[in-house]
Amino acid sequence: MKIDLPSMLAFERKLETSDALMFSGKWEDVGTKEKWQDIPITKRQNRSTQSAHGTSDSDKVKPNPVSSDSDDANLPLAHDTLKVSFSMRVVGNLGKPFGCNSPTFSNAIQVKVDEFKQGEGVEILAYRYAYNIANGRFLWRNRVGAEEIKILVKAADQTFTFNAYDFSLNDFDKSSDNAELKQLATAISEGLKGDEQSFVLIEVDAFVKLGHQQHVFPSQEMNMGEKGKSLFRLDNCAAIHNVKIGNAIRTIDTWYERYAEQGQPIAIEPFGAVTQIGDAFRKNKKEGDLYSTMVDWVNGGELSLEQQAFVTGNLIRGGVFSKSSK
């Protein structure tokens, strides 16, 4: 009898990232105990032109009547370096649903994930998560055009140092023999393979040499209906949303069909959605969406290791994966 997708199915997230706080300082103080300064969010009030498509010719020469008040964030005059700090908790008990109203499906998916954990699958995922810490992908726009980027990581009573430019954003092969990268990957793997009582805490400090007074880029808030740009802050300190940090860490999917065409990894998502470019790379069974692949797996289908890694990566991502009521 075929095992179908349950009407209630949810998995807890296994990589719990914090918000990332943004500080300023001097490059020569990287790695020292010098106090780094909170970066505040400031207001900009500028006169702007009307540049929207469809603007009438008469209005094109007039200032924009809409208020252009927007949030902004910069390094101060005396500082040339951005510090971005966050933590990530790697939680065990991988493969067990948080909620599932089908014991048959629950048992089957746990058996498959346990088999995956006994092979090299978890190590493949952990290596890629570690790689995205080492390359500073979580810095997003703050990574672009930096003179130097140093990543300091604490995990499992060890401290690791990475030069972000030693690692690629487009694949996971460059500097793959880096000893500290392998050790960080091992710490993440041990956390994912642990039981429900275990976890591994990883603390990350990224230092980005940008230049004095340069722009920095916190997360932008969803500001529905408002014209001005609103930036994310915690206690008036510029910050990056934990969801954005997590999205960067799980940008590991190079197993989708069009990877050769795109040439870069995408975030682990059920349909391989990339909202920035308005496309989804795993829209259906032919392209390897999560739901059809997972059902195939629990029913004894012969999945490649890459397909198994994609399914397990989604379980690590967490979320509600129930069958639609339509």
N, C-alpha and C positions, 0 to 999 in steps of 0.2 A: 504494500500500500504506500502510495507516494506521500511524503511528508510535505505539507503545505506551509506557507508563511502564516504565522499566527495573527490573529486580529489584535493582539496586544503583545508587543515585543520592544523592550528597551534595554540599553546597556549603559552603564556608568562610564564616564570619561576616565581614562587611565593615565593621561598626561595632564595634570592640573597646573596650569600656568597662572602666575600672578600678573597683575598689572605691572608695567615697567615704568619706573620713575626716571626722570631725566635731570641730570646735574651738569654743572660746568666746572672747569678747572684748567690746569696747565698740563701739557703733555709730559713735561719733565717730572710731574708728580704722580704719574701712573704707577701703581703698585706700592706707593708710600701710604702713610697714615694721614696725609694731608686731608683736611675737611673739604668736601666738594659742595658747591653751592646750588641750592634749588634753582631751577630755571622757571621764572614766573611767566604767566600768560599776560600779554599786554594787548591794548586796543590800538588799532590803526584806523584813522579817519582820513580817507583820501577821496579826492574828486575823480570820478571815473567817466569814461565815455560810454555811449550806448553801442554795443557791438553784437547784440543778438541778431540772429538771422531773421529777416523780415522787417527790420527797423526801417521806417520811412526815411527818404532822403533828407527831409527837413529836420528830423530828429537826430540824424547821424552827426551833426555838428554841435549838438547840445550836450551839456553834462548829463550824466545819468541821474534822474530825479530820485531813484531809489537809494536809500542810505547805504553807503559802502563800509559801514563799521564792521570790522572783522578782527578776530583774534589773531595774534601773531606770537612767535617765540624766537628768541635769538640768544646766542652766546653773548656775554658782556664784553666790553672793550678789553679788559685785562686777561680774558681767557680764550684759549684756542681749541679746547677739547671738550667734547660731549661725552658724558658717562651715562650709560643706560643700564639699569639694574632691575633684575627680576629673579624669581625663583620658580622652580618646577618640581612638583611632587609626582613621582612615578609610582603608581598604585598597582598592587598585585591582584590576584583572583581573576585573571584574564580569561574570557570565554564564558563566564557564568552570567546569564541575563539578570538584570536588576528587576525586570518584570516580564513575565511570559505566561500566557494562559494556555499553553500547549506543552505539557510535560514531555511529550514525544520529541518535539522540536528542541526544547531546552536540553534534553539529554543528548540528542544527536549533535547539536552545535558544540557542546562541551567536549564530547568525544573527539570531534574533528580538531578543535583548537588544542586539546591536550596532545594529540598526535603532532600537530604543527609545532608545539612548544618542545617536543622531544627531538625534533630535527633541528635544522639550522635556520628555520624561518624567523624566529624571534630575534636572532642575532642580526639577520639582514635588516629588519625594521629598526632595531636599536642603533645599528651603525648609521643608518640614514638620519635618524633623529639627532644623533650626536654630531653628524656632519653639518646639519643645519644650525647647530649652535656654534660650531667651530668657524663656519663661513660668515656668520653674522647676518644671515638672511632676515632675522627678526628685526633688524634695524630699518628695513624698507628704504625709504628715500634718504634716510640719514647715512646710508652706506655709500651712496652715489658720489663719486668725485672726492672722497676722503683721501688725504695724503697717507695716513696710516690707520690701521684698525687692529687693536689688540683685544682679545677676548680672554678673560680670566674666569675659570670655572672651578667651583668647589663641589665635590661629590664623593660620598663614601670615604670621608677622612683623607681625601687626596685633593691636590690643587693642580690644575692644568692651565697651560698658557698656549694660546693659538694666535697666529698671525692670519687674520681673516682672508687676506689675499692669496694665501697658500692653497686655498680651497675654492672650488668652482661653484657657481650658482646653477650651472646647466647640466651637470652630471655629478656622479659620486665616485669617480675614479681618481681624480687629481689628488695627490698626497694621501692615497688610501693606505699607505704603509706607515703613516704617522703613528708612533707608539702611544702618545697621549690620547689621540683620537680613539684608538682601539681600547684603551683603558676606560675612557668615558663611555664608549658603547657597551662595554662589559657591565658597567655599573647600571646603565639603563636596562639592559637585558635582564640582569638579576632582579631588578625591581618588577619588571613585567612578568617574570616567571614565578614571583613570590605568591604567597597565599593572601587571604583577605586581611591578615593582621600586619602584613609587611608593606614597606614603602621605602623609596630612596629619595632623599631631598637633594636637589641640585640648585646651586646658587650661581648666578651669572652676572658678571660686571663687564660690559663692553665699553672700550675707550676709543673714540673716533676723533682723529685730529682733522678738524675742518678749517681752522683759521679764525682769527679774532673777529667777533661780532657776526659770524655767519649764521644764517637761518638754520633752525632745527625744526623737525617735523613731528610733533605729537599726533595722536589720533584726532581725527575730526569727528565731532559728534553728529549724529543724525539730527538735523535741525529742521524738522518738517514745517514747511510753510514760511520759514524765515529766510531773508535774503543774505544776512551776514553769516560769515564763517565762524563757527564756535568750536574751540579746541578743548580736548579732554585735559582735565587737571585733577589732582588730588591734593587737598590743602594748599591750593594755589601753586602746586608744583606741576609743571608740564609732564604728561604721561602718555603711554601707549596702552590701548586696551588689551586686556588679557586674551580676548578672542583673536586679536590681530597677531599677538605673539604666538598663540597656539596654531593659527593658520600657517604661519611661517615654518614652525617646527615640523608640521605634518605635510609639508610640500615635498613629498617623496615619491609620488606616483609617476614612474617612467614606463609603466607596464601597459599603458593604454595604446590603442591601435595606431593613433596618429602621432606618436612620440617622435618618430623619425622626421616627420614633417614639421612639427612644432620645435623640437630640439631643446625642450626644457621640461622639468618636472612640474606637475600640478599638485595642488593640495588633495589629500585623500578625501573624497566626497562620494556619496552613493551614485550620483550621475556624472561625476567628473566635471562639475560646473565651475567655470571661471568667469565670475561676473564682470571683471574688468574688461573682458573682450567680448562678452555676450555670447559665450559658446559653452556647450557641454560635450565632453569627449567620451562619455559612457552613457548615452541616452537610452539604450535599449539592450536586449539580450545579445544581439550581434556584436555590439561594441563593449560588452562586458559590464553592464550595470551591476550594482551590489545585489539587488534582490534576486534576479535570475541566477547569478553566480552562487549566491549563498544557498538557495534552494537546491541547486544542482549539487553542491558540495555535501549537504546533509543527506541527500538521497544517493550518495555513493558515486557521484560523477568523478571522472578522472580530471582533476584540476591540476594545472601546472603549479609549481612552487610560487611563481609570480602572482597567479590568480588567488592562491591561498593567502599570500601576503596582503593583497588588496583587500580581501574580505576581513582579515584579522586587523588590518590597519583601520578599517571603519569601526570595528568593535572597540579599538583603542580610542578612536575619536569619540565614540559614544553617541547616543541619541535615541530617538524613537523610530523604529524600523517596522512598525506594524503594517499588516496588510490593509489596503484601502478598503473602506466600507462601500465604495461605489460598486 
